[in-house]
Structures are given as structure tokens and as C-alpha cells.
């Protein structure tokens, strides 16, 4: 079984997905004229813009936090540690590249999620399954994707999250992993039975606080070792191109692990974040494209880099004796003392727990795409809780390997879909630019732009003009 899983992973990640992710990232970057860099200021402006949340949807900020909740998790901490262990310091460079190119990919997929979202009572739902059905008119492929993401996020990835929490607490406090698993499962059940609004509220509190705290600690470590930072950057670049021998081998290991862990962390192109993007109430789909692009940068360029620097500034990784979250705990302890292991354990708890509930929501919205039935949803919730419990006690290597396969298959389907629908996203971007150039707060009318089969954007022209506000 292990041999079969490793063979599939090698095929997916050594060639197919690396070429696809980087290739489509370059294409979207050029086609959008570097949207991920040109609109950085605009990303900050729309992040805190209030939508019509009194009547439907959730705010842009809360939608950003749901997306960030799944992005900022074990991938940023344990995932980076795994990448450095297996691919050497050079893997960090390829994580950066995936994020910088992935910003454009994230814009396209999240904009499409907004364009083709549907109403669900007082909220919205959407994502790749929905734009595959409505944009490509291929419901069968939408169902395949929905099944993959429901299994990948709600089940497999959540086992990764609970696995990392239990290991971190065992390493820091000696807590039995089963006890940790039971507690995590109870807390998860209390949240996921409360619906998307409870998920959004909890994520909007946990994610910003923990991200800031973790970044402050990392900044302190960097400041303490500022004279060594040029050497660390040189090590990362040299190892990325096989110019310096690194743990795990040469350039091939660096690229494969950097791309793999980068995708697990920032999710650009995977098709997961669009499920969060679709929930927001905004006046124009491009706004959520900008917001989720910002999420990619925060995730990888800020949080993942912080983890990488903590590890590479300590001698622990060079021994190869520990890996995963234990490597990060031991490295930070080298910098600031024994309390670091406790801090990382608590950080993992909050980061990974927010990821569990965010990942569950991705699964839920896709279960409802396949069949809107409360009984099916209840079964899915029970399965999620069961896998969270099991994940807390099983072996780490097998969990990560299975997660990689499902993540890869999800990404391939989504990349094909957004490539075929890219003209739609680019039309939306041009419409946004034209309105902003005219000094307006952009609103969107799908029919006027020439986009069909949308449920939420065929606004009456007179009403649209009333909603348009000069900036």
C-alpha cells in the first residue's frame, strides 16, 4: 500500500503538478498583467469594506478569515518543517515562487466563485463544483470535484490537523494523543453543528490574533539573528538550484517538496479557497479575487517565511534527528528557551483547530452541491468528527501521503476548469478596472458584461445605478 501511494505521489508531484501550477500561474500573471502585484493597495481597501450582510452573505473580512483559517494551519508550521527536512532550505524558495505566481491563480478562481455563486437562504454558496457546472456546463465533473474536496478537506486534511495538534501537545506536555483527540473532536462538534455563521465568527477571532502573535515571535527571532539573515537567504537560493548540498538531496527534492507544501499551505489553484470566497457579500466579484490573493501572500510570504527563518536560524534541522512540528518546537526553543515548545503547541491548537472548522465548511458546501439533504449532511458531520478522532492517533507519514494524492487530484481538475473559464475572470477584472478608473465603487451586472448562467449578478440597470457610490 505504501509503495502504491508513494508511486502515485511521485508521478503527480515530480512532473505533472509542478508544471501545471507554475505554468498556469505564469499564464494568469501575464494575461492579467500582474494582477497580484498591481492591485495590492486595492486589496487592503476592499478587505474591510462592508457588504450587505443584513440581508445575505457575510462580510469580506469574515470570508477572508474562513479562507485564512484553512490556509493558516499545519501547512505553515509543520508543513514548512517537513519541506525543509525532505527538500532542504531550497524548498522555501519554491514555496515563495508558488505563492507569487499563485496570487494570480487565486484571483481567477475566487473571482469565478463569486460570479457563479448561488443563494442559500440568507447566505451564499459556491466554489469550483458550482463554476464547473454553471460555467462549463459539466455537472458530472462538478460532482467529481465535490466528492474529492469533501473527502480531502472534511476528512483527510482534518486528520492531518488533529494529528499535528496531538503530536504537539504530546511533545510539549506529555498529553496522551487519544485524550487530545477526544477534546478536539468535542470542540469541533460544538462548532460545525452551528453553521457557517458560527464558523465565520470563530475564525475572524482566532486567525488574526494567532497570526499576529506568531509573527511577533518570529520577528523577535529574526531581530536577534539579523546578522545571519543574508547568509540564510543565500542558503535558500543556492539550495533551490542545487548549488549547495542540502538535507534531502538536490534541486529535485527542493522543487517537489517546496511546491507540494506550498500548495498545501496557501491552496492557490487547489480549488478550496473559492468555497470561502463565494460566501461573501460584495458589490463586484473581483473584490473577493483581490481579498483571496491577499490571503495567499499573508499565508506564504509572511507566515511560512517566519517558520522557515525560525528553523534555518537554528542548528537543529541540520542533524536530521527530528521532523515535522517537533523540529519547529525544538528550533524555537533554541532561540527563546523551553517555553517555546508550549507556545508552538498552543499556536498549533488554535491554527489547526480553525483549519478543521474551515475545512469542514468546504466539505459541507460541496456535499450540498451533490445533494441538499439534511440526513446526508448529518452523516458527513459524524464522519468528520470520527476522522478527527482517528487522525489524532495514527502515523504521520501515511496521513501526509494520502493528503498529497487527494490534494493533487483536486488541483488538477480545478486548474483545467479555471484555465477554460479564465476569459470570464479577465472580463470581470476589466469591468472592475474601468469602473475604478471612472472614480466609482464598482458594481457588477453579469448580463451587461456578457456572462451567462449566473444567479446573483443579473441586476436591474436602474437599481445598479442607485447602488453605485462614488469613491
C-alpha positions as CSV (number, residue, x, y, z in Angstrom):
1,X,0.0,0.0,0.0
2,X,2.7,2.4,1.0
3,X,4.6,1.7,-2.3
4,X,1.5,2.4,-4.4
5,X,0.8,5.7,-2.6
6,X,4.4,6.8,-3.0
7,X,4.4,5.9,-6.7
8,X,1.2,7.9,-7.3
9,X,2.6,10.9,-5.4
10,X,5.9,10.8,-7.3
11,X,4.0,10.9,-10.6
12,X,1.7,13.7,-9.5
13,X,4.3,15.9,-7.8
14,X,7.6,15.3,-9.6
15,X,6.3,16.5,-13.0
16,X,2.6,16.9,-13.6
17,X,1.5,19.3,-10.9
18,X,4.8,21.3,-10.8
19,X,4.5,22.0,-14.5
20,X,0.7,22.7,-14.2
21,X,0.9,25.0,-11.2
22,X,3.9,27.1,-12.3
23,X,2.7,27.1,-16.0
24,X,-0.8,28.3,-15.3
25,X,0.5,30.7,-12.7
26,X,2.7,32.3,-15.3
27,X,-0.2,32.4,-17.8
28,X,-2.6,34.1,-15.4
29,X,0.1,36.5,-14.3
30,X,0.8,37.7,-17.8
31,X,-2.9,37.6,-19.0
32,X,-4.0,39.7,-16.1
33,X,-1.0,42.0,-16.4
34,X,0.4,41.0,-12.9
35,X,-2.9,41.5,-11.1
36,X,-1.4,40.1,-7.9
37,X,1.1,43.0,-7.7
38,X,-0.8,45.9,-9.4
39,X,-3.7,45.8,-7.0
40,X,-2.0,45.3,-3.6
41,X,-3.3,48.7,-2.4
42,X,-6.8,47.8,-3.6
43,X,-6.7,44.5,-1.7
44,X,-6.3,46.4,1.5
45,X,-9.1,48.8,0.7
46,X,-11.7,46.2,-0.1
47,X,-10.8,43.9,2.8
48,X,-12.7,45.9,5.3
49,X,-15.4,47.1,3.0
50,X,-18.9,46.2,4.4
51,X,-21.2,44.2,2.3
52,X,-25.0,43.9,2.6
53,X,-24.7,41.5,5.5
54,X,-28.1,42.4,7.0
55,X,-29.9,40.6,4.2
56,X,-27.5,38.0,2.9
57,X,-23.9,36.7,2.9
58,X,-21.1,37.5,5.3
59,X,-18.6,40.4,5.3
60,X,-15.5,40.4,3.1
61,X,-13.3,40.2,6.2
62,X,-15.1,37.2,7.6
63,X,-14.9,35.4,4.2
64,X,-11.2,36.2,4.2
65,X,-10.9,34.7,7.7
66,X,-12.6,31.5,6.7
67,X,-10.1,31.2,3.8
68,X,-7.2,32.1,6.0
69,X,-8.4,29.7,8.7
70,X,-7.8,26.7,6.4
71,X,-4.7,28.3,4.8
72,X,-3.0,29.2,8.1
73,X,-2.7,25.9,9.8
74,X,-0.3,23.0,10.0
75,X,0.9,23.7,6.5
76,X,2.5,27.0,7.8
77,X,4.2,25.3,10.7
78,X,4.6,21.5,10.4
79,X,4.3,21.7,6.6
80,X,7.3,24.1,6.3
81,X,9.3,21.9,8.7
82,X,8.5,18.8,6.5
83,X,9.5,20.7,3.4
84,X,12.9,21.7,4.9
85,X,13.5,18.2,6.2
86,X,12.8,16.5,2.9
87,X,13.8,19.1,0.4
88,X,16.4,21.2,2.2
89,X,16.4,25.0,2.6
90,X,15.9,25.4,-1.2
91,X,12.3,24.2,-0.7
92,X,11.5,27.6,0.8
93,X,12.4,29.3,-2.4
94,X,9.9,27.2,-4.4
95,X,7.2,27.9,-1.8
96,X,7.8,31.6,-2.4
97,X,7.6,31.1,-6.2
98,X,4.3,29.1,-5.9
99,X,2.8,31.9,-3.8
100,X,3.9,34.8,-6.0
101,X,2.6,33.1,-9.2
102,X,-0.3,31.6,-7.2
103,X,-1.6,35.0,-6.4
104,X,-2.9,35.4,-9.9
105,X,-4.3,31.9,-9.9
106,X,-6.1,32.6,-6.6
107,X,-7.6,35.8,-8.1
108,X,-9.0,33.9,-11.1
109,X,-10.5,31.0,-9.1
110,X,-12.0,33.2,-6.3
111,X,-13.5,35.7,-8.8
112,X,-15.1,32.8,-10.7
113,X,-16.5,31.5,-7.4
114,X,-18.2,34.9,-6.8
115,X,-19.5,35.1,-10.4
116,X,-21.2,31.7,-10.3
117,X,-22.2,31.6,-6.6
118,X,-25.8,30.7,-5.6
119,X,-28.2,31.8,-2.9
120,X,-28.7,29.5,0.1
121,X,-31.3,31.1,2.3
122,X,-29.6,34.1,3.9
123,X,-26.1,33.2,2.8
124,X,-24.3,32.2,-0.4
125,X,-22.6,29.1,-1.6
126,X,-20.1,28.5,-4.4
127,X,-16.8,27.2,-5.5
128,X,-15.2,25.0,-8.2
129,X,-18.1,22.5,-8.3
130,X,-20.5,25.4,-8.9
131,X,-18.5,27.1,-11.6
132,X,-17.7,23.8,-13.3
133,X,-21.5,23.2,-13.5
134,X,-22.6,26.7,-14.4
135,X,-19.6,27.9,-16.4
136,X,-18.5,24.7,-18.2
137,X,-22.0,23.1,-18.0
138,X,-20.4,19.8,-16.8
139,X,-22.3,18.8,-13.7
140,X,-20.8,15.4,-13.6
141,X,-17.3,16.9,-13.3
142,X,-18.5,19.2,-10.6
143,X,-19.7,16.2,-8.7
144,X,-16.4,14.5,-9.0
145,X,-14.6,17.6,-7.7
146,X,-17.2,18.0,-4.9
147,X,-16.6,14.4,-3.8
148,X,-12.8,15.0,-3.8
149,X,-12.9,18.2,-1.8
150,X,-15.4,16.7,0.7
151,X,-13.1,13.8,1.3
152,X,-9.8,15.8,1.1
153,X,-10.8,18.7,3.4
154,X,-13.5,17.5,5.7
155,X,-11.9,14.1,6.2
156,X,-8.2,13.7,5.2
157,X,-6.9,17.2,5.9
158,X,-8.7,17.3,9.1
159,X,-7.0,14.1,10.2
160,X,-3.7,15.9,9.4
161,X,-4.7,18.9,11.6
162,X,-5.7,16.7,14.6
163,X,-2.6,14.6,14.1
164,X,-0.4,17.6,14.4
165,X,-2.2,19.0,17.4
166,X,-2.0,15.7,19.3
167,X,1.8,15.4,18.5
168,X,2.5,19.0,19.5
169,X,0.7,18.5,22.9
170,X,2.4,15.2,23.5
171,X,5.8,16.8,22.8
172,X,5.1,19.9,24.9
173,X,3.1,18.5,27.8
174,X,3.2,14.7,27.6
175,X,-0.5,14.6,27.0
176,X,-1.8,11.2,25.7
177,X,-2.7,11.7,22.0
178,X,-6.1,10.0,22.4
179,X,-7.1,12.4,25.1
180,X,-6.1,15.3,22.9
181,X,-8.2,13.8,20.1
182,X,-11.3,13.4,22.2
183,X,-11.1,17.0,23.3
184,X,-10.6,18.3,19.7
185,X,-13.5,16.2,18.5
186,X,-15.9,17.6,21.1
187,X,-14.9,21.2,20.3
188,X,-15.2,20.5,16.6
189,X,-18.7,19.1,17.0
190,X,-19.8,22.1,19.0
191,X,-18.8,24.4,16.2
192,X,-19.7,22.6,13.0
193,X,-23.3,21.9,14.1
194,X,-23.7,25.7,14.5
195,X,-23.4,26.5,10.7
196,X,-21.3,28.9,8.6
197,X,-22.0,32.0,10.6
198,X,-20.5,30.4,13.8
199,X,-17.6,29.2,11.7
200,X,-17.0,32.7,10.3
201,X,-17.3,34.4,13.7
202,X,-14.8,32.0,15.4
203,X,-12.4,32.2,12.5
204,X,-12.5,36.0,12.5
205,X,-11.3,36.0,16.1
206,X,-8.8,33.2,16.2
207,X,-6.9,33.7,12.9
208,X,-5.9,37.4,13.2
209,X,-4.9,37.1,16.9
210,X,-2.7,34.0,16.4
211,X,-1.2,35.1,13.1
212,X,-0.1,38.4,14.8
213,X,1.3,36.7,17.9
214,X,3.2,34.1,15.8
215,X,4.6,36.8,13.5
216,X,5.8,38.9,16.5
217,X,7.7,35.9,17.9
218,X,9.3,35.2,14.6
219,X,10.2,38.9,14.2
220,X,11.9,38.7,17.6
221,X,13.9,35.7,16.5
222,X,14.9,37.4,13.2
223,X,15.9,40.6,15.1
224,X,18.1,38.5,17.4
225,X,19.8,36.9,14.5
226,X,19.7,39.8,12.0
227,X,23.4,39.5,11.1
228,X,22.8,35.9,9.9
229,X,19.8,36.7,7.6
230,X,21.9,37.4,4.5
231,X,23.5,34.0,4.8
232,X,20.1,32.4,5.3
233,X,18.8,34.0,2.1
234,X,21.9,32.9,0.2
235,X,21.5,29.3,1.5
236,X,17.8,29.2,0.4
237,X,18.6,30.4,-3.1
238,X,21.7,28.2,-3.6
239,X,19.9,25.1,-2.3
240,X,16.9,25.9,-4.6
241,X,19.0,25.4,-7.7
242,X,21.2,22.6,-6.4
243,X,24.2,24.8,-5.9
244,X,24.7,23.7,-2.4
245,X,24.1,20.2,-1.0
246,X,21.0,20.2,1.3
247,X,19.3,17.7,3.5
248,X,17.0,15.5,1.4
249,X,19.1,15.8,-1.8
250,X,19.4,18.4,-4.6
251,X,17.2,20.5,-6.8
252,X,14.6,17.8,-7.5
253,X,13.7,17.3,-3.8
254,X,13.7,21.1,-3.2
255,X,11.3,21.8,-6.0
256,X,9.0,18.9,-5.3
257,X,8.7,19.5,-1.6
258,X,8.6,23.3,-1.9
259,X,5.7,23.2,-4.5
260,X,3.9,20.4,-2.6
261,X,4.0,22.0,0.8
262,X,3.5,25.5,-0.7
263,X,0.2,24.3,-2.3
264,X,-0.9,22.6,0.9
265,X,-0.2,25.9,2.8
266,X,-1.6,28.6,0.5
267,X,-4.0,26.5,-1.5
268,X,-3.7,28.7,-4.7
269,X,-5.1,26.7,-7.6
270,X,-6.3,23.8,-5.4
271,X,-9.9,24.9,-5.6
272,X,-10.5,25.2,-1.8
273,X,-10.4,28.9,-1.0
274,X,-13.0,29.7,-3.7
275,X,-15.6,28.0,-1.4
276,X,-14.9,30.7,1.2
277,X,-14.7,33.5,-1.4
278,X,-18.3,32.6,-2.6
279,X,-19.8,33.3,0.8
280,X,-19.0,37.0,0.9
281,X,-21.5,39.8,0.1
282,X,-19.7,42.2,-2.2
283,X,-20.7,44.6,-4.9
284,X,-18.3,43.1,-7.5
285,X,-16.8,39.6,-7.9
286,X,-13.3,41.0,-8.4
287,X,-13.2,42.2,-4.8
288,X,-13.1,38.7,-3.5
289,X,-10.5,37.8,-6.0
290,X,-8.3,40.6,-4.5
291,X,-9.0,39.5,-1.0
292,X,-8.2,35.9,-1.5
293,X,-5.0,36.9,-3.4
294,X,-4.0,38.8,-0.3
295,X,-4.6,35.7,1.7
296,X,-2.1,33.8,-0.4
297,X,0.6,36.4,0.4
298,X,-0.2,36.6,4.1
299,X,-0.1,32.8,4.3
300,X,3.2,32.0,2.5
301,X,5.3,35.2,2.2
302,X,4.6,36.2,5.9
303,X,3.7,33.1,8.0
304,X,5.5,30.4,6.1
305,X,8.6,32.6,5.8
306,X,8.5,33.2,9.5
307,X,8.5,29.4,10.2
308,X,11.4,28.9,7.7
309,X,13.6,31.5,9.3
310,X,13.0,30.1,12.8
311,X,14.1,26.7,11.6
312,X,17.0,27.8,9.4
313,X,18.5,30.1,12.0
314,X,18.8,27.2,14.5
315,X,21.2,24.2,14.1
316,X,18.5,21.6,14.9
317,X,17.4,20.9,11.3
318,X,21.0,20.1,10.2
319,X,21.0,17.0,12.4
320,X,18.1,15.4,10.7
321,X,17.0,13.8,14.0
322,X,13.6,15.4,14.3
323,X,11.0,16.4,11.7
324,X,7.5,17.9,11.5
325,X,6.2,20.0,14.3
326,X,8.8,18.7,16.7
327,X,11.5,20.3,14.5
328,X,9.8,23.7,14.8
329,X,9.3,23.3,18.5
330,X,13.0,22.4,19.1
331,X,14.2,25.2,16.8
332,X,12.2,27.9,18.5
333,X,13.3,26.6,21.9
334,X,16.9,27.1,20.8
335,X,16.2,30.8,20.2
336,X,13.9,31.7,23.1
337,X,14.0,28.9,25.6
338,X,12.0,26.0,26.8
339,X,8.7,27.9,26.8
340,X,8.7,27.9,23.0
341,X,7.5,24.3,22.9
342,X,4.4,25.3,24.8
343,X,3.8,28.4,22.6
344,X,4.0,26.3,19.4
345,X,1.7,23.7,20.9
346,X,-0.9,26.4,21.7
347,X,-0.4,28.0,18.3
348,X,-0.9,24.7,16.6
349,X,-4.0,24.1,18.6
350,X,-5.6,27.4,17.5
351,X,-4.3,27.4,13.9
352,X,-5.1,23.8,13.3
353,X,-8.5,24.0,15.1
354,X,-9.5,26.9,12.9
355,X,-8.4,24.9,9.9
356,X,-10.5,22.0,11.0
357,X,-13.7,24.0,11.1
358,X,-12.9,25.9,7.9
359,X,-12.1,22.7,6.1
360,X,-15.3,21.2,7.3
361,X,-17.2,24.0,5.8
362,X,-15.6,23.4,2.4
363,X,-16.8,19.8,2.6
364,X,-20.3,20.9,3.7
365,X,-20.8,23.3,0.8
366,X,-19.8,20.6,-1.6
367,X,-22.0,17.9,0.0
368,X,-24.9,20.3,-0.5
369,X,-23.9,20.7,-4.2
370,X,-24.2,17.0,-4.7
371,X,-27.5,16.6,-2.8
372,X,-29.2,19.0,-0.5
373,X,-30.3,16.7,2.2
374,X,-30.1,17.2,6.0
375,X,-29.6,13.5,6.6
376,X,-26.5,13.4,4.3
377,X,-25.2,16.4,6.0
378,X,-25.6,14.9,9.4
379,X,-23.8,11.7,8.2
380,X,-20.9,13.9,6.8
381,X,-20.6,15.7,10.2
382,X,-20.4,12.5,12.1
383,X,-17.8,11.1,9.6
384,X,-15.7,14.4,10.0
385,X,-15.7,14.0,13.8
386,X,-14.8,10.3,13.6
387,X,-11.8,11.1,11.3
388,X,-10.7,14.0,13.5
389,X,-10.5,11.5,16.4
390,X,-8.7,8.8,14.4
391,X,-6.3,11.2,12.9
392,X,-5.1,12.3,16.3
393,X,-3.5,8.8,17.0
394,X,-2.4,7.4,13.6
395,X,1.0,7.6,11.9
396,X,2.0,11.0,10.5
397,X,3.8,9.8,7.3
398,X,0.8,7.9,5.9
399,X,-1.6,10.8,6.7
400,X,0.5,13.3,4.8
401,X,1.0,10.9,1.8
402,X,-2.7,10.3,1.4
403,X,-3.4,14.0,1.7
404,X,-0.9,14.7,-1.0
405,X,-2.7,12.4,-3.5
406,X,-6.2,13.8,-2.9
407,X,-4.8,17.4,-3.0
408,X,-3.1,16.7,-6.3
409,X,-6.3,15.3,-7.9
410,X,-8.3,18.2,-6.7
411,X,-5.8,20.7,-8.0
412,X,-5.7,19.1,-11.5
413,X,-9.4,19.3,-12.0
414,X,-9.6,22.8,-10.7
415,X,-6.7,24.0,-12.9
416,X,-8.3,22.7,-16.0
417,X,-11.6,24.3,-15.1
418,X,-10.2,27.8,-14.3
419,X,-8.0,27.7,-17.5
420,X,-11.1,27.1,-19.6
421,X,-13.0,29.8,-17.7
422,X,-10.2,32.3,-17.5
423,X,-11.7,34.6,-20.1
424,X,-14.7,35.1,-17.7
425,X,-12.4,36.2,-14.9
426,X,-10.5,38.5,-17.1
427,X,-13.7,40.2,-18.3
428,X,-14.7,40.7,-14.7
429,X,-11.3,42.3,-14.0
430,X,-11.5,44.7,-17.0
431,X,-15.0,45.7,-15.9
432,X,-13.7,46.5,-12.4
433,X,-10.8,48.5,-13.7
434,X,-13.0,50.6,-16.0
435,X,-15.3,51.5,-13.1
436,X,-12.5,52.3,-10.7
437,X,-10.8,54.5,-13.4
438,X,-14.1,56.4,-13.6
439,X,-13.9,57.0,-9.8
440,X,-16.7,54.6,-8.9
441,X,-17.1,51.9,-6.3
442,X,-17.6,49.0,-8.8
443,X,-20.8,47.1,-9.0
444,X,-21.4,44.2,-11.3
445,X,-24.0,43.2,-13.9
446,X,-23.3,39.8,-15.5
447,X,-25.6,40.3,-18.5
448,X,-24.0,43.7,-19.3
449,X,-20.5,42.2,-19.3
450,X,-21.7,39.2,-21.4
451,X,-21.5,36.4,-18.8
452,X,-24.4,33.9,-18.7
453,X,-25.8,31.4,-16.3
454,X,-25.3,33.5,-13.1
455,X,-27.8,33.5,-10.3
456,X,-26.8,36.5,-8.2
457,X,-25.5,39.1,-10.6
458,X,-28.2,39.9,-13.2
459,X,-29.1,43.2,-11.5
460,X,-31.7,45.6,-12.8
461,X,-29.8,48.5,-14.5
462,X,-31.7,51.2,-12.6
463,X,-31.1,49.5,-9.3
464,X,-27.4,49.1,-10.1
465,X,-27.1,52.8,-10.7
466,X,-28.7,53.5,-7.4
467,X,-26.2,51.2,-5.6
468,X,-23.2,52.8,-7.4
469,X,-21.4,55.0,-5.0
470,X,-18.7,57.5,-5.9
471,X,-15.4,56.9,-4.2
